[in-house]
Amino acid sequence: MIFERGGDVLTAPRPEFTFYLDPYIPASSIIMLYGRSGIGKTAVCWEMAHAIQNGIPLWGMPTNQTNVLFLELDTPFPLVAERWEKADPKYDPDFSIIFEEVSLDYRQFLTSYPDERHADLIAKWGELHHRKQFGVIFVDALRECVVGDLSSSGIARRVYDAFKTLFPKASIVFIHHERKSAADPRSTPDPLQAAAGSMEFINTAQVALNFRRRGRDTWLDHGKTQASAEFEPLPISLREDGTHVFHRQAERFEVAQKIIAENPTLGMRELDKLIGEKLQMTERSARVIRLGFMQAGKTTNEKKE
């Protein structure tokens, strides 16, 4: 877009909302979610995908409904199906999912003459995207999209551009596995690993989320963002079924809900300030929780009607 006068940006038409999941998934953006293998990153993204697909709040955070596609390159269909079947309760998500058991080559999506396999994928996925108009795409995992060295200069931008070409206007969330501990004899050095290796992948994304273990607990850290102030680390954990994810401090939502109920005449900014002071968080973080409650209440009323 070209603006001969910068101030015209303020009056130009723009989307009705900024986030699909506030504050983690901005519209039309690239998001990197990374962490150690086996910690639960994929399950976290399943929960995000299901909430966005249905337009329901997640972990106290508001969403904007859109169709979601999960591109599964890392785990075969039978293993995912068994995991969902054995979950308690059985996991029955609404988002679309594609399984590809052979790695992709992102370069094929940028050339005018892709090989036969990738040309077929471009046609099939393009038709599906045209029909469903996906707002968010999850890619599991980044390593399965690149043949060769992930640390080459400029590769992050090319990978991101390849998927933007495949799914125009969508937000794309890349899941990435950090390197295993050096003490693990099975680990294979990967130049991108360790804080997502070449920092170019994080620096080029609009948002970077690190799902990591701190002590015995896991946290989702909002480590880098161009879309908002950073949100406080989110205390979420994988349940024993390996599929469902829960928020470990749900009681703080009850505190925020009580403040909102007891102060019906206060303005939104005053409510955010009160919630922030009570829960010892920033007003921005308090605003996210307040919006999540408002959305939850609206969703409940719609179901009753």
C-alpha positions in Angstrom: 0.0 0.0 0.0 1.2 3.5 -0.8 0.3 6.6 1.2 1.7 9.9 -0.2 0.8 11.4 3.2 1.5 9.3 6.2 -1.4 10.6 8.2 -3.8 9.1 5.7 -3.1 5.7 7.3 -5.4 6.8 10.1 -8.4 7.2 7.9 -7.8 4.4 5.4 -10.1 1.4 5.6 -8.9 -1.4 7.8 -10.1 -4.7 9.3 -12.8 -4.5 12.0 -10.5 -6.3 14.5 -6.8 -6.7 15.1 -6.5 -10.2 16.6 -7.9 -13.6 16.1 -6.6 -14.5 19.5 -5.8 -11.4 21.6 -2.8 -10.8 22.1 -1.1 -13.8 20.5 -2.4 -14.1 16.9 -2.8 -10.8 15.1 -4.7 -10.7 11.8 -2.6 -11.2 8.6 0.6 -11.9 10.6 3.4 -14.5 11.0 3.6 -16.1 14.5 6.4 -18.4 15.7 5.5 -20.7 18.6 8.6 -22.7 19.7 9.8 -24.9 22.6 11.3 -28.2 23.5 10.1 -31.3 21.8 7.4 -33.2 23.7 6.4 -30.3 26.0 2.9 -29.9 24.5 3.3 -27.2 21.8 1.0 -29.0 19.3 -1.7 -29.5 21.9 -1.5 -25.8 22.8 -2.1 -24.9 19.1 -5.0 -27.4 18.9 -6.7 -25.5 21.7 -6.0 -22.2 20.0 -7.3 -23.5 16.6 -10.5 -24.9 18.2 -11.2 -21.7 20.1 -10.7 -19.5 17.0 -12.7 -21.8 14.8 -15.7 -21.4 17.2 -15.1 -17.8 18.3 -15.0 -18.7 22.0 -12.6 -17.2 24.6 -9.5 -19.2 25.5 -7.7 -19.0 28.9 -9.6 -15.8 29.5 -8.5 -14.3 26.2 -11.0 -13.1 23.5 -11.1 -14.5 20.0 -12.5 -13.5 16.6 -14.1 -16.3 14.8 -12.6 -17.5 11.5 -12.0 -20.8 9.7 -8.8 -22.5 10.7 -6.6 -25.0 9.0 -4.0 -27.2 10.8 -1.3 -28.4 8.4 0.1 -31.5 10.2 3.6 -32.4 8.8 5.1 -33.8 12.0 2.7 -36.5 13.3 1.0 -39.2 11.2 -2.8 -39.4 11.0 -3.1 -42.7 13.0 -1.2 -41.2 16.0 -3.2 -38.1 16.1 -6.5 -40.0 15.8 -5.5 -42.3 18.6 -4.5 -39.4 20.8 -7.8 -37.6 20.3 -9.8 -40.8 20.8 -8.1 -41.6 24.1 -8.4 -38.0 25.4 -10.7 -37.4 28.4 -13.1 -36.2 27.2 -12.6 -37.4 23.7 -11.2 -34.5 21.6 -13.5 -33.5 18.8 -12.3 -30.2 17.2 -14.0 -28.3 14.5 -11.0 -26.9 12.6 -9.9 -28.4 9.2 -6.7 -30.6 9.2 -4.4 -31.8 6.5 -1.9 -34.6 7.0 1.2 -34.8 4.8 3.7 -37.5 5.8 6.4 -36.4 3.4 8.3 -33.1 4.1 7.6 -30.1 2.0 10.1 -27.9 0.1 9.0 -24.3 0.6 11.0 -23.3 -2.5 8.5 -25.1 -4.7 5.8 -22.7 -3.6 7.8 -19.7 -4.9 8.7 -21.0 -8.3 6.6 -20.7 -11.5 7.5 -24.3 -12.3 6.9 -26.5 -9.2 7.5 -30.2 -9.3 4.5 -32.5 -9.9 3.8 -33.2 -6.2 4.0 -29.6 -5.1 1.9 -28.4 -8.0 -0.8 -30.9 -7.0 -0.6 -29.5 -3.4 -0.8 -25.9 -4.6 -3.9 -26.7 -6.6 -5.7 -28.7 -3.8 -4.8 -26.3 -1.0 -5.6 -23.3 -3.1 -9.1 -24.7 -3.9 -9.7 -25.4 -0.2 -8.5 -22.0 0.9 -10.7 -20.3 -1.8 -13.7 -22.3 -0.5 -13.1 -22.0 3.2 -11.3 -18.6 3.4 -9.1 -19.6 6.3 -8.1 -16.8 8.5 -5.5 -18.8 10.5 -3.1 -21.5 9.4 -1.1 -23.6 11.8 2.0 -25.4 10.4 3.4 -28.3 12.4 6.3 -28.0 12.1 8.7 -25.5 10.5 11.5 -28.1 10.2 9.3 -30.1 7.8 9.1 -27.2 5.3 12.8 -26.7 4.6 15.2 -29.0 2.9 18.7 -28.2 4.1 20.2 -25.6 6.4 17.6 -23.5 8.3 20.2 -20.9 9.3 21.0 -19.6 5.8 20.7 -15.8 5.6 17.3 -14.7 4.3 15.6 -18.1 4.6 13.1 -17.0 7.2 11.6 -14.3 4.9 11.5 -16.8 2.0 9.7 -19.5 4.0 7.2 -17.0 5.3 6.6 -15.5 1.9 6.1 -19.0 0.5 3.2 -19.7 2.9 1.8 -16.2 2.4 1.7 -17.0 -1.3 -0.2 -20.3 -0.6 -2.6 -18.7 1.9 -3.0 -15.0 1.1 -4.3 -12.7 3.9 -4.2 -15.5 6.5 -2.3 -15.4 9.8 0.2 -18.3 9.8 1.5 -19.9 13.0 4.6 -22.0 12.7 5.4 -24.5 15.4 9.1 -25.2 15.9 11.0 -27.7 18.1 14.0 -26.5 20.0 17.1 -28.7 20.1 17.2 -31.5 22.6 19.6 -31.3 25.5 23.2 -31.9 24.5 23.3 -34.7 27.0 20.8 -36.6 24.9 22.8 -39.0 22.7 19.9 -39.1 20.3 19.9 -35.4 19.6 21.1 -34.1 16.2 22.5 -30.6 16.0 20.3 -28.3 14.0 21.5 -24.7 13.3 18.1 -23.2 13.9 17.5 -24.9 17.3 18.1 -23.2 20.7 15.7 -20.3 20.9 14.7 -21.2 17.3 18.2 -21.2 16.2 18.9 -18.5 13.7 17.2 -15.6 15.4 16.1 -14.5 12.0 13.0 -16.6 12.2 11.9 -14.8 15.4 13.0 -11.4 14.3 11.1 -11.7 11.0 7.9 -12.9 12.6 5.4 -10.4 14.0 4.9 -12.4 17.2 7.1 -15.1 18.9 5.7 -17.3 21.6 8.0 -19.6 23.7 6.3 -22.5 25.4 8.8 -23.5 28.0 9.3 -25.3 31.3 10.2 -23.3 34.4 10.8 -25.6 37.3 8.1 -28.2 37.3 5.6 -26.0 35.4 5.1 -24.9 31.8 4.5 -21.3 30.7 3.7 -19.6 27.4 5.9 -16.5 27.2 4.9 -13.6 24.9 8.6 -12.9 24.1 8.3 -10.8 21.0 5.4 -8.8 19.5 4.9 -6.0 17.0 1.1 -6.0 17.6 0.7 -5.1 21.3 2.4 -4.7 24.6 3.8 -8.0 25.8 1.3 -10.2 27.8 2.5 -11.7 31.1 3.7 -15.3 31.0 0.7 -17.6 30.8 0.7 -20.5 33.3 -0.8 -23.4 31.2 -0.2 -27.1 31.4 -0.9 -30.2 29.4 -3.3 -32.6 31.0 -2.4 -36.2 31.6 -4.3 -37.3 28.4 -1.7 -35.4 26.3 -4.3 -33.4 24.4 -6.3 -31.0 26.6 -4.5 -27.9 28.0 -5.6 -26.0 31.2 -4.9 -22.7 32.9 -3.3 -23.2 36.3 -4.6 -19.9 37.8 -8.2 -19.9 36.8 -9.1 -18.4 40.2 -7.8 -15.0 39.0 -10.5 -15.0 36.4 -13.0 -15.2 39.2 -11.4 -12.2 40.9 -11.7 -10.2 37.7 -15.3 -11.3 37.1 -16.2 -10.1 40.6 -14.6 -6.7 40.1 -16.6 -6.3 36.8 -19.9 -7.3 38.5 -19.4 -5.0 41.5 -18.6 -2.0 39.4 -21.3 -1.8 36.7 -21.0 2.0 36.2 -17.2 2.2 35.8 -15.7 2.8 32.4 -13.6 0.2 30.6 -10.3 1.9 31.4 -11.2 2.2 35.1 -12.1 -1.5 35.2 -8.8 -2.4 33.6 -6.9 -0.4 36.1 -8.8 -2.0 39.0 -8.3 -5.5 37.7 -4.6 -4.8 37.0 -4.0 -3.5 40.5 -5.8 -6.5 42.1 -4.1 -9.1 40.0 -0.8 -7.3 39.9 -0.6 -7.2 36.1 -0.4 -4.5 33.5 -3.6 -2.7 32.4 -3.0 -4.2 28.9 -3.1 -7.7 30.3 -6.2 -6.8 32.5 -7.9 -5.5 29.3 -7.4 -8.8 27.6 -9.0 -10.7 30.5 -11.9 -8.2 30.7 -12.6 -8.6 26.9 -12.4 -12.4 27.4 -15.1 -12.2 30.1 -17.3 -10.0 27.9 -17.0 -12.4 25.0 -17.7 -15.4 27.3 -20.9 -13.8 28.6 -22.1 -12.9 25.1 -21.4 -16.5 23.9 -23.4 -17.9 26.9 -26.3 -15.6 26.2 -26.4 -16.6 22.5 -26.5 -20.3 23.5 -29.4 -19.7 25.8 -31.3 -17.8 23.1 
